[in-house]
Amino acid sequence: MKLDHGRLLELNNAHAVELSWLDAARLKKLLACAFFTRSIGDIDAFLLAFDQDADYDNPNFLWFRARYSRFVYVDRIVVAPEARGHGHARRLYADLFDQAARAGHDRIVCEVNAEPPNPASDAFHATLGFAEVGAATLPGGTKTVRYLQRLLS
């Protein structure tokens, strides 16, 4: 299925506090080097993830790269407000877990904002079996994150 880049960008940027703002050129670059990209519906939800070999300069991704030789990093997952409560995020993660395992990965990683807080994401990731492996204050000092991992077995 061909992604509607305009809709994906719109959904991403509506949640820029949680995800970070993207312009069209940056989105195109990220999609080109992604390990996993999936959307549901008319981009009611999407997940974008990179493996350890991605050409990606994100400080959270680089934190994991400095610590693990092999991993899949969930850069962003979002569900449109009108599409919530249908299990879309859980289904996207299940697809990611399957593809990562087939590719020989044993670790899925991500970060969740601690400041500003994101309690819904914290609760969701806990139900999927993610556990904290670190924390950091990002450059500029306005955002603090908790680093999480889920081991695949």
N, C-alpha and C positions, 0 to 999 in steps of 0.2 A: 504494500500500500504506500502510495506517495504521500509524504507528509505535507500538510499545508503550512508552510513556513510562516506565513502571516498570522495564522491563528495560533500557532505554537508560540510565536513571539508575543502576541497579545496576552495569552494565558500566563506565560512566564513573567512578563513585566507587570501584570496585575498583582503578582506575588513577589515583587522584587525585594521586599524586606526579608523574606525568608530565603529566596533563591539567588538574588543578585540580578541586576539589570543587564539586559543584552541588547545589542543593536543587530541589524540583519547580517552584517559582515561577520561579527563574532559568532552568531548562531550558526552560520554556514560552516565556519571553521570547526566549531565543536562537533557538529553533526558528521563532518568528514573524518574526524579522528576517533569517533566513539566506538566502543566495543559493543554497546547495546543501546538501541533506541527503539522504543515502542510507544504507540499511542492507542487510545481507545476512542471509538466513535469519531465524531468531527472534532477531534482533539479535546474530548471531555477530560482526558487525563493523559499524562505522558511521563516517561522515565528516561533519563539519559545517563549512561554510565561509561566509564573508561577503565581500561586495564592499565597495568603498571607501565606499559610501553608508550602510552599516549603522549603526544606532543602538546602538553597542557601546562600552563604556568600558574594555575590556581594555587594559592598558599595551602589550602586544605589538602588538595591532591598531593602536593609536594611533601607535606608532613607525613603522609602515609608512605610515599615513595622512599623517604629517608629511613623508614623503619621496617618495611616489608619488601621482600624481593618479588613477591607475586601477590596480586590482589585485584579485585574489581571495585572501583570507587563509584558510588552513586552520587553523581554531581547534582542532580535535581530530579525531584518527583513532585508533581502537582496534580490536583484534581479540581476541576472547575466547581465553584460553589453549588451550582444547580445539579451536578452529577455526583455529589457526595452521598455516602451511605449505600452505595451499590457494590462495594467490594472491589472497585477499580484498582486502587493502590495495592491491595493485597494480591490481586491477579497479576499486576505488572511485576511485583516482586517475585511471585512464584515463577513467572516466565524467566526473569533474570537469574534466579537461583538455578533453574534447569539449564539454561544456556551456559552459565558460568561453570557448573559441574561438568557438563559435556566438554568444555574447553580445558578441563583439568585444573580449574581454580578451586581453592578450598576456603577462601576468605572474601567476604563482601564487607566493604567499609563505607562509612558515610560520616557526616557531621550534622549536629542539630544545634541550633542557636540556643545558648544559655542566656545571653544578654544581647538583644532583647529575647525574652523567653519564648519558647514554642512548645507549650505543654502538650498540645495535640500530637505533634510529631514525636515527642518523647514517649508518650503512651503507646502510640502506634508501633514504633520501633521496638519497644520493650516486648510487645505481644508477639513480634516476629523473632524474638530471641537475640536481639542485639544487646551488647554489653559495652560499657564505657572502657576505653583503652587510653584515654588522654584528654587534654583540654588545652586551649590556647586563646589568647587575645590576639585578634587579627590586626595587621598594620593599620594605624590610625586610631586604634584603641576604642572604637565605637561598637565593636561586636566581639563577643566571647562565644566560643563554640566548645561543644563536647564531642570528642571523637569516639565513634562506635564501630564495633565489628560484629559480624555473625559468621561463625565457622560453619562450613558445609561439611556434612559427614555422610 
